[in-house]
Amino acid sequence: MKLVVFAHTPPPLHGQSYMVKLMLDGLQREAAGASDTKSPGIFHVDAKLSASAQAVGKFKWSKFFLLLGYCFTAWWYRFAYGADTLYYIPAPGKRAALYRDWIVMLLCRPVFKKTIFHWHAVGLGDWLEREGKPWEKRISHRLLGGVDLAIVLSEFARADAGRFSPHEIEIVPNGIPDPCPDFNESVLPERRKRFRLRNGPEGATFTVLFIGACTAAKGLFATLDAAGLINQRLRARNSPILVRLIVAGEFASAEDEARFKKRIAKPDLAQRPNPRATEYEDAVHYAGLVQNAAKNQLFREADCLCFPSLYPAEGQPVTIIEALAFGLPVIATRWRGIPELLSNCEARLVKSQDPSEIADALEYLAQSEITAENRQTFLARYSLEKYLDGLNRVFAEV
């Protein structure tokens, strides 16, 4: 099989583009070292239409012409190199993105022998039923229906992909390279030390990490409200503990950024005294878009991840998988595939973005013993090796 991967890699950086890069790097590395004919030959169409998070989902005529060029590149790989299988990531429930998929499927699908969909987002089928016009439903099922293989990230996503009647559906969870192989030697002992200090007579800072797209749907503002609420509770009890929130990621709009700055300036999130020193420190720190070593350092220094997402297309957030790799306890919503991702993990699942419920979860985790349970879950289920093995397995079936 020769595979044309029609999907973009970073930038912009988000879970989907990151997973595409990991897949490409892994499959190309394996194909280069393989001697058998079953290993797929990989041809990449880097179908990048937006240069930043703020440009994603916004229509521009330049994107249309870029898309046509990408389709012609896919044709070139098909006829010049004999690439017979098209790999594509369908859109979430967004009209502009869905129309993009129509163009690609109309131009490319007829010339390839087989088509593979990798459903990183969920909810398109449900969105079409609720909000799609009758003619949009007909066109979508005509152009997106009946592919040879649908890859989904979890059992939860199976039903949504099944609405488009693929011949086969296979589950392959996301997986990432191990970001902290020294977990037992350095990360876990430091986290346990902070726990002992925090629950001692002098207290210490409990560091909460929010990392991802900085939007209300992903839970940023609910997390801010919860941080303000928990610190009010702790001050009322004269607790020496300070909850400090680190926010990392890109804002999807200038409006979100302005709302964030206005929110952190309110009294409940203003500077507070460090419990173990005389100086003051920010209750909220914005780290910006972080990658590689800088991002790993934030996970090392954090005491929990707070990610109360209600994003409509949420599939299997890479942010949560990264937190599991660092052994962090997680606060997340009972939403889409998240409960399945966090099954048998040290996590507090909340029903909604209610700040009071999130604050309760923060208070519980601040006083809970530190374990390596989430780290073991990562190694058993979400490593890069398991991700690539799963993809190789389902590609071989095609």
C-alpha positions as CSV (number, residue, x, y, z in Angstrom):
1,M,0.0,0.0,0.0
2,K,1.1,3.5,-0.8
3,L,-0.5,6.1,1.3
4,V,-1.2,9.8,0.6
5,V,-1.6,11.6,4.0
6,F,-3.7,14.6,3.2
7,A,-3.4,16.5,6.6
8,H,-1.4,19.3,8.0
9,T,1.4,19.4,10.6
10,P,2.2,22.3,13.0
11,P,1.9,25.2,12.8
12,P,-0.6,26.0,14.0
13,L,0.0,23.6,16.9
14,H,-2.9,21.7,18.4
15,G,-3.6,18.1,19.2
16,Q,-4.6,17.0,15.8
17,S,-1.6,18.5,13.9
18,Y,0.7,17.2,16.6
19,M,-0.6,13.7,16.2
20,V,-0.3,13.9,12.4
21,K,3.4,14.8,12.8
22,L,4.0,11.9,15.2
23,M,2.3,9.5,12.8
24,L,4.2,10.7,9.8
25,D,7.6,10.7,11.6
26,G,6.9,7.2,12.9
27,L,5.6,5.6,9.7
28,Q,8.3,7.2,7.5
29,R,11.0,6.0,9.9
30,E,9.5,2.4,9.9
31,A,9.0,2.4,6.1
32,A,12.6,3.5,5.6
33,G,13.9,0.6,7.6
34,A,11.4,-2.0,6.4
35,S,12.3,-4.8,4.0
36,D,8.8,-6.2,3.5
37,T,6.2,-5.0,1.0
38,K,3.5,-4.5,3.7
39,S,5.0,-1.3,5.1
40,P,3.2,1.6,3.6
41,G,5.0,4.1,1.3
42,I,4.1,7.6,2.7
43,F,3.5,10.7,0.6
44,H,2.5,13.8,2.6
45,V,0.3,16.7,1.4
46,D,0.8,19.3,4.1
47,A,-2.7,20.8,3.6
48,K,-2.1,23.9,5.8
49,L,-4.8,26.5,5.4
50,S,-4.2,28.6,8.5
51,A,-0.9,29.9,10.0
52,S,-2.3,30.6,13.5
53,A,-5.0,29.5,15.9
54,Q,-6.9,32.7,15.3
55,A,-7.1,32.1,11.5
56,V,-8.6,28.6,11.9
57,G,-12.2,28.3,10.7
58,K,-12.2,31.7,9.0
59,F,-13.0,31.7,5.3
60,K,-10.6,33.4,2.8
61,W,-10.5,33.0,-0.9
62,S,-6.8,32.3,-0.7
63,K,-7.6,29.2,1.3
64,F,-9.8,27.9,-1.5
65,F,-7.0,28.2,-4.0
66,L,-4.5,26.7,-1.6
67,L,-6.9,23.7,-1.2
68,L,-7.1,23.2,-5.0
69,G,-3.3,23.1,-5.1
70,Y,-3.2,20.5,-2.4
71,C,-5.7,18.4,-4.3
72,F,-3.6,18.5,-7.4
73,T,-0.5,17.5,-5.4
74,A,-2.5,14.5,-4.2
75,W,-3.3,13.7,-7.8
76,W,0.4,13.9,-8.6
77,Y,1.3,11.3,-6.0
78,R,-1.5,9.1,-7.2
79,F,-0.5,9.0,-10.9
80,A,3.2,9.7,-10.8
81,Y,4.0,7.3,-7.9
82,G,1.1,4.9,-7.9
83,A,-0.1,5.9,-4.4
84,D,-3.4,4.1,-4.2
85,T,-4.8,5.0,-0.7
86,L,-6.0,8.4,0.6
87,Y,-5.7,9.2,4.3
88,Y,-7.9,12.1,5.4
89,I,-9.1,13.7,8.7
90,P,-12.7,14.8,8.4
91,A,-14.0,18.0,9.9
92,P,-15.8,18.6,13.1
93,G,-19.3,20.1,13.1
94,K,-18.4,23.4,11.4
95,R,-19.9,24.4,8.2
96,A,-16.8,26.0,6.5
97,A,-14.7,23.0,7.4
98,L,-17.3,20.6,6.1
99,Y,-17.5,22.4,2.8
100,R,-13.7,22.1,2.6
101,D,-14.1,18.3,3.0
102,W,-16.6,18.2,0.2
103,I,-14.1,19.8,-2.2
104,V,-11.4,17.4,-1.3
105,M,-13.6,14.3,-1.5
106,L,-15.1,15.5,-4.8
107,L,-11.7,16.0,-6.4
108,C,-9.6,13.3,-4.8
109,R,-11.7,10.4,-3.7
110,P,-12.7,9.2,-7.2
111,V,-9.0,8.8,-8.3
112,F,-7.9,6.7,-5.3
113,K,-8.7,3.0,-4.9
114,K,-9.2,3.3,-1.1
115,T,-10.0,5.9,1.4
116,I,-9.2,6.0,5.1
117,F,-10.7,8.5,7.5
118,H,-9.1,9.2,10.9
119,W,-11.7,10.8,13.1
120,H,-9.7,13.0,15.5
121,A,-12.8,15.2,16.1
122,V,-16.2,13.9,17.1
123,G,-19.7,15.2,16.6
124,L,-20.1,15.8,12.8
125,G,-22.8,13.2,12.4
126,D,-24.7,14.6,15.4
127,W,-24.2,18.2,14.2
128,L,-25.6,17.3,10.7
129,E,-28.7,15.8,12.3
130,R,-29.3,18.8,14.6
131,E,-28.2,21.8,12.5
132,G,-27.5,20.6,8.9
133,K,-29.9,21.5,6.1
134,P,-31.4,18.5,4.2
135,W,-29.2,19.2,1.2
136,E,-26.1,19.4,3.4
137,K,-26.9,16.0,4.9
138,R,-27.4,14.4,1.5
139,I,-24.2,15.8,0.1
140,S,-22.2,15.0,3.2
141,H,-23.3,11.3,3.3
142,R,-22.7,11.0,-0.5
143,L,-19.2,12.4,-0.4
144,L,-18.1,11.2,3.1
145,G,-20.0,7.9,3.3
146,G,-18.7,4.4,2.7
147,V,-15.0,4.8,3.1
148,D,-12.9,1.6,3.4
149,L,-11.7,2.3,6.9
150,A,-12.7,4.7,9.7
151,I,-10.1,5.0,12.5
152,V,-11.6,6.4,15.8
153,L,-9.8,7.3,19.0
154,S,-12.2,5.6,21.5
155,E,-15.3,3.5,21.8
156,F,-17.3,6.6,22.3
157,A,-16.4,7.9,18.9
158,R,-17.5,4.7,17.1
159,A,-21.2,5.6,16.8
160,D,-20.5,9.0,15.3
161,A,-18.2,7.6,12.6
162,G,-20.7,4.8,12.0
163,R,-23.3,7.3,10.8
164,F,-21.3,7.5,7.6
165,S,-21.4,3.8,7.0
166,P,-17.6,3.0,6.7
167,H,-16.8,-0.6,5.7
168,E,-14.7,-1.0,8.8
169,I,-14.2,0.9,12.1
170,E,-11.1,0.4,14.2
171,I,-10.1,2.0,17.5
172,V,-6.6,3.4,17.8
173,P,-6.0,5.7,20.8
174,N,-3.6,8.6,20.6
175,G,-0.1,8.1,21.9
176,I,2.9,10.3,22.5
177,P,6.6,10.0,23.1
178,D,7.5,9.6,26.8
179,P,8.3,13.2,27.9
180,C,9.7,12.2,31.3
181,P,11.6,8.9,31.4
182,D,13.1,10.1,34.7
183,F,9.7,10.3,36.4
184,N,10.5,7.9,39.2
185,E,13.9,9.5,40.0
186,S,12.9,13.2,39.8
187,V,9.3,14.1,39.1
188,L,7.5,11.9,41.6
189,P,9.8,12.7,44.6
190,E,9.5,16.4,44.0
191,R,5.8,16.3,43.8
192,R,5.6,14.2,47.0
193,K,7.9,16.8,48.7
194,R,5.5,19.6,47.7
195,F,2.6,17.6,49.0
196,R,4.2,17.2,52.4
197,L,5.0,20.9,52.6
198,R,1.5,21.9,51.5
199,N,-0.2,19.8,54.1
200,G,2.2,20.8,56.9
201,P,1.9,23.7,59.3
202,E,3.6,26.3,57.0
203,G,1.8,25.4,53.8
204,A,2.9,25.8,50.2
205,T,1.6,26.6,46.7
206,F,-0.6,24.2,44.9
207,T,0.1,24.7,41.2
208,V,-2.7,24.1,38.8
209,L,-2.0,23.9,35.1
210,F,-4.4,24.8,32.3
211,I,-2.9,24.2,28.9
212,G,-4.6,24.2,25.5
213,A,-6.7,26.5,23.3
214,C,-7.5,29.5,25.5
215,T,-11.3,29.5,25.0
216,A,-14.4,29.3,27.1
217,A,-15.3,26.0,25.4
218,K,-12.0,24.4,26.5
219,G,-12.7,25.5,30.1
220,L,-10.3,28.5,30.6
221,F,-12.7,30.9,32.2
222,A,-14.4,28.2,34.4
223,T,-10.9,27.4,35.6
224,L,-10.1,31.0,36.4
225,D,-13.4,31.3,38.3
226,A,-12.6,28.1,40.2
227,A,-9.1,29.3,41.1
228,G,-10.5,32.6,42.5
229,L,-13.2,30.7,44.5
230,I,-10.8,28.1,46.0
231,N,-8.4,30.9,47.2
232,Q,-11.3,32.7,48.8
233,R,-12.3,29.6,50.7
234,L,-8.7,29.0,51.8
235,R,-8.3,32.6,53.0
236,A,-11.5,32.4,54.9
237,R,-10.1,29.4,56.8
238,N,-6.7,31.1,57.3
239,S,-5.1,28.3,55.3
240,P,-1.5,28.8,54.4
241,I,-2.1,27.1,51.0
242,L,-2.2,29.3,47.9
243,V,-3.7,27.9,44.7
244,R,-1.7,29.2,41.7
245,L,-2.9,28.8,38.2
246,I,-0.6,28.6,35.2
247,V,-2.3,29.2,31.8
248,A,-0.5,28.1,28.6
249,G,-1.7,28.2,25.0
250,E,-2.9,30.5,22.2
251,F,-6.0,32.6,22.3
252,A,-8.5,31.8,19.6
253,S,-9.5,35.5,19.3
254,A,-8.6,38.9,20.5
255,E,-11.9,39.0,22.4
256,D,-10.9,35.9,24.4
257,E,-7.5,37.5,25.2
258,A,-9.2,40.8,26.4
259,R,-11.6,38.8,28.5
260,F,-8.8,36.9,30.1
261,K,-6.8,40.0,31.0
262,K,-9.9,41.6,32.5
263,R,-10.8,38.5,34.5
264,I,-7.3,38.1,36.1
265,A,-7.3,41.7,37.2
266,K,-10.3,41.2,39.5
267,P,-9.6,41.1,43.3
268,D,-10.1,37.3,43.8
269,L,-7.2,36.7,41.3
270,A,-4.9,39.6,42.3
271,Q,-1.5,39.0,43.8
272,R,-1.4,37.0,47.0
273,P,1.4,36.4,49.6
274,N,3.5,33.3,49.1
275,P,2.6,31.0,52.0
276,R,6.3,30.2,52.7
277,A,7.8,33.6,52.1
278,T,7.3,37.3,52.6
279,E,7.0,38.2,48.9
280,Y,3.9,38.3,46.7
281,E,3.3,36.2,43.6
282,D,0.7,36.2,40.9
283,A,-2.3,34.0,41.5
284,V,-2.5,33.5,37.7
285,H,0.4,33.4,35.4
286,Y,0.1,33.3,31.6
287,A,3.0,31.4,30.0
288,G,1.9,31.9,26.4
289,L,2.3,29.2,23.7
290,V,4.9,26.8,25.0
291,Q,6.5,23.8,23.3
292,N,9.1,21.1,23.9
293,A,11.3,21.6,27.0
294,A,9.4,24.7,28.2
295,K,6.1,22.8,28.1
296,N,7.6,19.8,29.8
297,Q,8.9,22.0,32.6
298,L,5.3,23.3,33.2
299,F,4.1,19.8,33.6
300,R,6.9,18.9,36.0
301,E,6.2,21.9,38.2
302,A,2.4,21.5,38.3
303,D,0.4,19.6,40.9
304,C,-2.6,18.9,38.8
305,L,-4.1,19.6,35.3
306,C,-7.5,21.3,35.1
307,F,-9.2,20.9,31.8
308,P,-13.0,21.2,32.1
309,S,-13.6,21.2,28.3
310,L,-17.1,21.3,26.7
311,Y,-15.6,21.8,23.2
312,P,-18.2,20.3,20.8
313,A,-15.6,18.3,18.8
314,E,-13.5,17.1,21.7
315,G,-12.1,13.7,20.8
316,Q,-9.1,12.6,22.9
317,P,-7.3,15.6,24.3
318,V,-3.5,15.3,23.9
319,T,-3.2,17.7,26.9
320,I,-4.7,15.0,29.2
321,I,-2.4,12.3,27.8
322,E,0.6,14.5,28.5
323,A,-0.6,15.0,32.0
324,L,-0.9,11.3,32.5
325,A,2.6,10.9,31.3
326,F,3.8,13.2,34.0
327,G,1.7,11.4,36.6
328,L,-0.5,14.4,37.2
329,P,-4.0,14.1,38.7
330,V,-6.6,15.5,36.3
331,I,-9.8,17.5,36.7
332,A,-11.9,17.2,33.6
333,T,-15.6,17.1,32.5
334,R,-17.8,14.1,31.8
335,W,-17.8,15.0,28.2
336,R,-17.4,13.1,24.9
337,G,-14.6,10.6,25.1
338,I,-12.9,12.1,28.2
339,P,-14.3,9.7,30.8
340,E,-13.2,6.7,28.7
341,L,-9.7,8.3,28.3
342,L,-9.5,8.7,32.1
343,S,-11.0,5.4,33.1
344,N,-9.1,3.8,36.1
345,C,-7.1,7.0,36.5
346,E,-6.5,9.4,39.4
347,A,-9.0,12.0,38.2
348,R,-12.0,14.1,39.3
349,L,-14.7,14.2,36.7
350,V,-17.1,17.1,37.0
351,K,-20.5,17.3,35.3
352,S,-20.2,20.8,33.9
353,Q,-18.0,24.0,34.0
354,D,-19.5,25.0,37.4
355,P,-16.7,26.8,39.2
356,S,-17.9,25.6,42.6
357,E,-17.7,21.9,41.5
358,I,-14.2,22.5,40.0
359,A,-13.1,24.3,43.2
360,D,-14.3,21.3,45.2
361,A,-12.2,19.0,43.0
362,L,-9.1,21.3,43.4
363,E,-9.5,21.2,47.2
364,Y,-9.8,17.4,47.2
365,L,-6.6,17.0,45.1
366,A,-4.6,19.5,47.1
367,Q,-5.0,17.2,50.1
368,S,-4.7,13.8,48.3
369,E,-1.7,11.5,48.5
370,I,0.5,11.6,45.4
371,T,0.6,8.3,43.4
372,A,2.1,7.0,40.1
373,E,-1.2,5.6,38.9
374,N,-1.7,7.9,36.0
375,R,1.9,7.4,34.9
376,Q,1.3,3.6,34.7
377,T,-1.9,4.2,32.7
378,F,0.1,6.3,30.2
379,L,2.7,3.6,29.8
380,A,0.1,0.9,29.4
381,R,-2.3,2.6,27.0
382,Y,-1.0,5.9,25.5
383,S,2.6,5.5,24.5
384,L,3.9,6.4,21.0
385,E,4.8,2.8,20.4
386,K,1.3,1.6,21.0
387,Y,-0.1,4.4,18.8
388,L,2.2,3.5,15.9
389,D,1.6,-0.3,16.4
390,G,-2.2,0.3,16.2
391,L,-1.9,2.4,13.0
392,N,0.3,-0.2,11.4
393,R,-2.1,-2.9,12.3
394,V,-5.2,-1.2,10.8
395,F,-3.3,0.0,7.7
396,A,-2.2,-3.6,7.1
397,E,-5.8,-4.7,7.1
398,V,-6.6,-2.2,4.3
